[in-house]
Amino acid sequence: MKLKHGKSLLYVPALRLKQGEYRGLWRLAPDVADKILPRLVVPPPKDIDPELKRLLTKDEIVYGTGRRIADSWHMREALLDVTYLFKEFGEDESDQWLPRLFSVARSNHADVIPVLTIKDTLSVRARGFSQALRVNQQLKAALRVTYDEVDSELDGRLKAALMVLGLQPQDCMVLIDFAEADFSAPEVVADVVQGAVEDLQRLGRWQSVVFQGTNYPDKNPAVASDHFLVPRNEWLVWQQAIKLDAKSPEQLVFGDYGADCAKFDFRKAGGGIPIRHYRYTTPDSWLVVRGADTGKNDVVMPDVAARVVSSGHFAGREFSSADDVIFQTAKSWVGPGNGTTWREINTAHHITRVVRDIGKIKGITFSDRPVSTPAVQISLFEK
């Protein structure tokens, strides 16, 4: 699939639309950003906004969502998932607030594409989504198919969903969401993925079919002052699935949940204290390096960063701007940052790693970034 600027789509990360994640998108090198289509999941109103330090109102979410996407992902395409807004905003009123949210976002130059499920087309939500479809573009919507919906009746349910929306397969991409799958046996999941792709291909010529899943655990696997390696089995699943069919590398796009788990457990009022750690993506694992539970950030985080740099997994400070921040943090050339900063760095490095590794498979090369040693070390992040 080609994105609107003519670049080939390589990767679809599902990201919470929170400050750390959208700052991570902003941090990406242009040649990496050109290759992704992020699925941005809007947090519910109960989630504390890190910028305003309070709950957002309905109007602030409707009007602020587009502004934040446009600021960090200006004029680029993004999938927008509003699943977690229906409970608070209302199902029956969704034909009012849902199209307004998409309209405001687009007026702010955020080129957003609605993500909806088959169940959405069977409820009152369908009215709002029908008005929020992207027009005058090839890709008008993304249909998210959950793991338990991948069965012999999927074709019929998708046909019915398309009829409700007045769309054809060529107007849509399909996200096969394996968030609930057990990735302990990658070869088994790969067979299911490939079977689903074959079924979808019989139904029509979709804009794209995306596999999305992750093996990252719901809870931090590293204990204080230690590290832990988590295998990226979802990456193995995709690699095995594309080997089952010679056409699959072009037809099946890789997706995951960024540098995070698939459980969207948004914080309630009060939140919690961020765990001081980096989730550093390697070609086949996540290296989770956790700091001490006690001590100040400006002591703990340089130690965490230094352990990443000396781990044998560090890709080099030239690999991405995020890697340069880790390197400089290890040297105490910049401040230690905070929970939002660490998510930003995790996100930017992870996306860069995935895109560059897929590029190797497809024969696409990416440039390292120039770096320099500052004559005067200035703290870039708040302590």
C-alpha distance (Angstrom), angle and dihedral (degrees) to the residues before:
residue distance angle dihedral
M1 . . .
K2 3.79 . .
L3 3.78 121.4 .
K4 3.80 117.1 -135.0
H5 3.82 92.8 -93.6
G6 3.80 89.6 57.5
K7 3.81 98.0 -104.7
S8 3.81 120.7 131.7
L9 3.80 116.2 -108.3
L10 3.81 111.6 -120.3
Y11 3.78 106.1 163.4
V12 3.81 144.0 21.7
P13 3.82 114.2 -163.2
A14 3.82 119.2 -172.3
L15 3.79 107.2 -136.5
R16 3.78 134.3 178.6
L17 3.80 108.0 -118.1
K18 3.79 92.1 -120.5
Q19 3.77 131.5 129.4
G20 3.80 97.6 -97.7
E21 3.79 92.8 49.5
Y22 3.79 99.1 45.7
R23 3.78 90.8 44.3
G24 3.80 86.0 52.6
L25 3.82 88.9 55.9
W26 3.80 90.6 49.4
R27 3.81 89.6 52.6
L28 3.83 94.9 57.2
A29 3.79 120.8 112.5
P30 3.83 110.5 -109.6
D31 3.82 94.0 -116.1
V32 3.82 89.5 55.7
A33 3.82 95.2 42.5
D34 3.81 89.2 52.2
K35 3.81 90.4 65.3
I36 3.81 102.9 52.3
L37 3.79 139.1 75.2
P38 3.81 107.5 -162.5
R39 3.79 121.1 -150.1
L40 3.81 102.5 -141.7
V41 3.80 115.2 -158.9
V42 3.81 112.8 -155.8
P43 3.84 112.8 -136.7
P44 3.82 118.4 -127.1
P45 3.82 121.4 -106.4
K46 3.83 90.7 -100.7
D47 3.81 89.2 69.1
I48 3.81 115.2 97.4
D49 3.81 111.9 -118.3
P50 3.84 108.5 -129.3
E51 3.81 93.0 -150.2
L52 3.81 98.8 49.1
K53 3.84 94.9 28.2
R54 3.79 92.1 -135.9
L55 3.80 144.0 72.2
L56 3.79 115.7 -69.4
T57 3.79 123.7 -124.5
K58 3.79 122.3 -125.5
D59 3.81 92.2 -103.5
E60 3.80 91.8 47.6
I61 3.80 90.4 54.7
V62 3.81 93.3 45.9
Y63 3.79 94.2 48.0
G64 3.81 99.4 29.3
T65 3.81 97.2 51.7
G66 3.78 94.3 68.0
R67 3.79 93.5 43.4
R68 3.78 92.8 53.0
I69 3.80 93.5 47.4
A70 3.80 91.4 47.4
D71 3.79 92.8 49.0
S72 3.80 94.0 53.9
W73 3.83 101.4 26.0
H74 3.79 103.0 29.6
M75 3.82 116.4 -172.7
R76 3.80 91.4 -12.3
E77 3.79 126.4 120.7
A78 3.81 120.0 -104.5
L79 3.79 135.1 173.7
L80 3.81 110.2 -124.4
D81 3.82 118.5 -152.4
V82 3.82 114.9 -167.4
T83 3.81 96.7 172.9
Y84 3.81 93.9 125.4
L85 3.81 95.2 53.5
F86 3.80 99.4 65.7
K87 3.80 96.6 76.8
E88 3.80 93.8 55.2
F89 3.82 100.3 30.4
G90 3.80 96.6 42.6
E91 3.79 136.8 -109.0
D92 3.80 96.8 -124.8
E93 3.81 92.9 49.9
S94 3.81 94.2 47.2
D95 3.81 91.9 103.4
Q96 3.82 86.0 67.0
W97 3.82 108.4 39.0
L98 3.82 98.7 31.3
P99 3.83 99.1 59.2
R100 3.82 89.0 39.3
L101 3.82 90.6 55.9
F102 3.81 91.5 52.3
S103 3.81 92.7 43.0
V104 3.82 92.9 52.0
A105 3.81 91.0 46.8
R106 3.79 92.1 52.0
S107 3.80 92.0 46.9
N108 3.82 86.1 57.8
H109 3.84 89.4 54.9
A110 3.79 93.9 -103.2
D111 3.81 103.8 139.7
V112 3.79 97.5 -149.5
I113 3.80 128.0 178.4
P114 3.83 119.7 -161.1
V115 3.80 120.4 -115.9
L116 3.79 114.6 -152.3
T117 3.77 139.3 163.1
I118 3.78 132.2 -129.1
K119 3.81 88.2 -107.6
D120 3.81 89.8 56.0
T121 3.81 89.5 61.6
L122 3.81 90.1 54.5
S123 3.82 94.8 55.5
V124 3.80 139.5 57.5
R125 3.81 86.6 -85.8
A126 3.82 88.2 78.7
R127 3.82 91.0 75.6
G128 3.79 92.5 58.5
F129 3.79 94.5 42.9
S130 3.82 92.0 49.4
Q131 3.80 88.4 58.8
A132 3.81 92.8 45.1
L133 3.80 97.5 54.9
R134 3.78 115.6 126.2
V135 3.80 110.3 -108.7
N136 3.80 133.3 -159.6
Q137 3.81 90.7 26.0
Q138 3.79 132.5 93.0
L139 3.81 93.9 -122.0
K140 3.81 108.8 58.8
A141 3.82 103.1 161.1
A142 3.80 145.0 -4.3
L143 3.79 120.1 -129.4
R144 3.80 113.4 -151.3
V145 3.80 113.8 -150.2
T146 3.80 115.0 -165.3
Y147 3.79 124.2 -138.0
D148 3.82 93.7 -107.0
E149 3.82 91.3 52.5
V150 3.80 93.4 62.1
D151 3.81 98.3 102.4
S152 3.79 141.9 108.0
E153 3.83 92.4 -72.0
L154 3.80 96.3 54.6
D155 3.82 94.3 98.3
G156 3.79 92.8 56.7
R157 3.81 93.8 46.7
L158 3.81 91.9 49.8
K159 3.82 92.0 49.2
A160 3.80 89.7 52.4
A161 3.81 91.8 47.6
L162 3.81 91.9 51.1
M163 3.80 90.8 49.2
V164 3.82 91.5 54.1
L165 3.80 91.0 51.4
G166 3.80 94.6 42.1
L167 3.81 91.0 -123.7
Q168 3.81 138.3 130.1
P169 3.84 126.4 -139.8
Q170 3.81 90.1 -102.6
D171 3.83 88.8 61.9
C172 3.80 93.4 59.0
M173 3.75 146.8 53.9
V174 3.79 120.5 -144.2
L175 3.80 121.6 -136.9
I176 3.81 111.1 -157.5
D177 3.79 98.7 -156.4
F178 3.81 111.5 -155.6
A179 3.81 94.0 175.2
E180 3.82 90.5 129.4
A181 3.80 96.5 44.1
D182 3.80 123.9 115.6
F183 3.80 105.7 -120.7
S184 3.80 95.7 -172.6
A185 3.83 88.1 101.2
P186 3.83 105.6 41.7
E187 3.80 94.5 178.7
V188 3.83 91.2 59.3
V189 3.79 93.4 50.2
A190 3.82 90.4 45.7
D191 3.83 90.1 57.9
V192 3.82 90.5 51.6
V193 3.81 91.5 48.1
Q194 3.78 93.5 49.8
G195 3.81 91.3 47.2
A196 3.80 90.4 52.3
V197 3.81 91.0 49.6
E198 3.79 91.2 52.6
D199 3.83 91.2 50.1
L200 3.80 91.3 49.4
Q201 3.80 92.3 49.2
R202 3.80 90.4 55.9
L203 3.81 89.9 55.7
G204 3.80 95.6 55.9
R205 3.77 149.2 -63.0
W206 3.80 104.4 -61.3
Q207 3.78 121.8 -165.1
S208 3.79 86.3 -119.2
V209 3.80 142.9 -27.5
V210 3.80 115.1 -135.7
F211 3.78 127.1 -163.2
Q212 3.82 110.3 -151.1
G213 3.79 126.3 -177.0
T214 3.78 144.3 112.7
N215 3.77 142.0 -147.9
Y216 3.80 93.1 -156.2
P217 3.85 109.0 124.1
D218 3.80 124.8 -116.4
K219 3.81 91.8 -121.1
N220 3.79 130.7 46.3
P221 3.82 104.4 -89.8
A222 3.83 96.1 -158.2
V223 3.78 122.9 84.5
A224 3.79 122.0 -139.1
S225 3.83 115.1 -64.6
D226 3.81 91.8 6.0
H227 3.79 140.5 88.7
F228 3.80 137.3 -129.9
L229 3.81 134.6 -162.4
V230 3.82 116.5 -139.6
P231 3.84 115.5 -167.7
R232 3.80 114.0 -125.5
N233 3.79 94.0 -132.7
E234 3.81 92.4 164.4
W235 3.81 86.7 64.5
L236 3.81 89.3 52.3
V237 3.82 90.2 48.9
W238 3.80 92.2 54.8
Q239 3.80 92.9 45.4
Q240 3.80 91.2 50.5
A241 3.81 93.0 44.8
I242 3.80 93.8 54.2
K243 3.80 90.3 49.8
L244 3.82 89.6 59.5
D245 3.80 91.4 66.0
A246 3.80 126.0 30.4
K247 3.82 90.3 -143.7
S248 3.80 95.0 50.2
P249 3.82 98.9 88.8
E250 3.81 87.7 68.4
Q251 3.79 98.0 34.5
L252 3.81 100.5 42.7
V253 3.80 115.1 59.1
F254 3.80 120.6 -161.0
G255 3.78 120.1 -118.6
D256 3.79 137.2 168.4
Y257 3.81 139.3 159.0
G258 3.76 97.3 -86.8
A259 3.78 114.8 -117.8
D260 3.79 91.7 -23.4
C261 3.79 146.3 70.8
A262 3.81 125.1 -88.4
K263 3.81 94.3 -113.5
F264 3.79 111.0 101.1
D265 3.78 99.6 -151.5
F266 3.79 100.8 164.9
R267 3.80 115.5 -162.2
K268 3.77 119.0 -106.5
A269 3.78 124.3 -141.4
G270 3.78 109.3 -54.3
G271 3.81 94.3 30.6
G272 3.76 119.8 -165.0
I273 3.78 140.9 -92.4
P274 3.83 111.2 -82.8
I275 3.80 115.6 -117.2
R276 3.78 108.9 -117.9
H277 3.78 104.2 -121.9
Y278 3.80 147.5 107.0
R279 3.80 125.1 -124.5
Y280 3.76 100.6 -150.6
T281 3.81 115.6 -169.0
T282 3.80 117.3 -141.4
P283 3.84 126.3 -175.1
D284 3.82 90.7 -86.6
S285 3.82 108.9 9.6
W286 3.78 147.6 27.5
L287 3.77 114.3 -110.3
V288 3.80 104.5 -150.4
V289 3.81 109.2 -163.3
R290 3.78 113.5 -173.9
G291 3.78 128.3 -166.7
A292 3.77 131.1 -140.2
D293 3.79 118.5 -72.0
T294 3.80 90.9 -129.6
G295 3.78 132.5 51.2
K296 3.79 135.2 55.2
N297 3.78 123.2 -58.9
D298 3.80 92.7 -117.5
V299 3.81 88.6 61.0
V300 3.81 100.9 36.0
M301 3.82 101.4 44.5
P302 3.82 98.2 49.7
D303 3.80 85.9 54.3
V304 3.82 91.3 49.6
A305 3.82 90.8 48.7
A306 3.82 92.4 47.0
R307 3.79 90.3 53.0
V308 3.82 89.9 52.8
V309 3.81 91.3 49.5
S310 3.81 93.1 48.8
S311 3.81 95.7 40.3
G312 3.79 96.6 94.5
H313 3.82 89.2 -118.4
F314 3.80 98.1 81.1
A315 3.81 111.1 120.0
G316 3.81 94.0 -153.6
R317 3.76 131.8 -94.9
E318 3.83 90.1 -90.9
F319 3.82 91.6 61.3
S320 3.82 94.3 82.7
S321 3.78 141.3 -24.3
A322 3.80 87.5 -100.8
D323 3.81 91.2 57.1
D324 3.78 89.4 50.6
V325 3.80 90.0 54.1
I326 3.81 90.4 51.3
F327 3.81 89.8 49.9
Q328 3.80 92.8 48.0
T329 3.81 91.9 45.5
A330 3.81 88.9 54.2
K331 3.82 87.8 54.7
S332 3.84 91.7 44.4
W333 3.81 87.9 -122.3
V334 3.81 88.4 131.5
G335 3.77 132.4 30.1
P336 3.81 122.3 -88.1
G337 3.79 95.5 -108.2
N338 3.80 125.4 -150.8
G339 3.79 139.7 -100.2
T340 3.81 92.3 -68.6
T341 3.80 92.0 48.8
W342 3.80 92.5 51.3
R343 3.82 91.6 51.3
E344 3.81 89.0 49.1
I345 3.79 92.0 53.2
N346 3.82 93.0 43.4
T347 3.81 90.6 50.7
A348 3.81 97.3 46.6
H349 3.81 94.8 46.5
H350 3.82 92.9 45.0
I351 3.81 94.7 51.3
T352 3.80 91.2 45.9
R353 3.82 91.5 50.4
V354 3.80 93.4 49.3
V355 3.80 95.4 46.0
R356 3.79 93.8 46.5
D357 3.82 92.1 47.8
I358 3.80 92.3 49.8
G359 3.80 86.9 47.1
K360 3.80 89.1 59.3
I361 3.81 89.8 55.7
K362 3.80 91.7 49.3
G363 3.80 97.2 39.9
I364 3.81 95.3 -109.4
T365 3.79 119.3 139.7
F366 3.80 129.6 -154.4
S367 3.76 131.6 -158.3
D368 3.79 126.0 -114.4
R369 3.78 114.0 -127.0
P370 3.80 122.3 -113.3
V371 3.80 115.1 -109.6
S372 3.77 135.2 -171.9
T373 3.77 138.7 -173.4
P374 3.79 109.5 -110.3
A375 3.79 116.1 -122.9
V376 3.80 88.6 -146.1
Q377 3.78 118.7 29.3
I378 3.80 111.1 -134.7
S379 3.78 125.1 -173.5
L380 3.80 106.8 -114.0
F381 3.76 96.5 -178.3
E382 3.75 132.1 49.4
K383 3.76 117.2 -107.3
